[in-house]
Amino acid sequence: MNNYSIIMLGPSGSGKTVFLSSLYKKLSTQSELGFFLQVDTGEKRKRLNNIYTQVAADEKWPAGTKYSEVSEWTFTCRVQTSDLSIYDGCSFTYLDYAGGRITDEAEEEDASSEFDDKFKAADALLILLDGQKICALMRKEKIGKVWALNNLRNMIDVMQGSRKPVHFVISKWDIVEQNYTLEQIRDRLLEIDEFKNLVKLRNQAGSPVRLIPVSAVGKGFAIPKPDGSMEKTGELPKPFQVEVPLACILPDMIQVMMKELIRKRQSELETPIEIKPNIGFWEFLGQLFANGLKTVQELLPRKYRFADETLESLIKWAETPAQQKIDFAERRTEELRREQAESLKKVEDEETALAHAIHCFVSIQNQLVYRFPESELRV
């Protein structure tokens, strides 16, 4: 079964542990999203549930990951069909690094080396941006400036060593949205030179950069206190968009892979092939690679060699211009739901379960585009 790894970066207090517990809470059973997650051990299942219970019921928030600890969480993406049969599609491993590792001076070379190895092997980077610090930045408060100059800067320094998709996840959106829109936050972040430069370089390389608002607890669950801490109101938590970063991983990685394959192939040709107005993308791909999709399959890493129909739909989605995705997002919603329903009927093994899960992922990403068209960062 294919496994995809995600590095989670974020300073202490940004909400990585709570994010994972709410992700599991929302996806531990199959809903209209079309799939569910199973954590790899009973011990970890109990730990996630305990963390979530602490979030929902206790007065104190869960403690952050210890500096010396690298928390590794593997979730199997599973699909349950109409006759209640369950099939595994793939798995995702989240590597949650202690917040202090991002900002503190590390003295342990072995730990640093372990981090570097896992970082290079990761399929995507998930960067937690603390919603409260974002609000402070918007208000031009000192704590926000320190966050931008220190925490954000250190995370950007780490990210520069990767070509993989970057998902900036704004935590505590239930607090942030009371005063600011995603567009306002995007514009403010792009005023930071290091952030803007990172986005610009990735745009040029064809590597997606997303700004995804999430809330591990949902609207009305907690309110900010004057001292910056959070006070729970007694409402039950309702996670918001915590599944979106996971759903973006495979579609975004196919976009990265295709850009790299095309760039490499063009460099091998004496006369590069151009996409002309009268030549569609698939015709261009056929000219670039003998046997078209078949050759692309052979060139992709094994864990990205999906069924032809699945890969073709992912490539088509990846090559759709960002503005076109925005313009047609609402109309595309119903079309994707129908495709998702049809793909569920075909699930009978690991390959078809993965194909269905990918349909679900694209549908979720389309909803992100519809709700937050400014979420795909471009300069």
Disulfide bonds with the S-S distance in Angstrom:
none
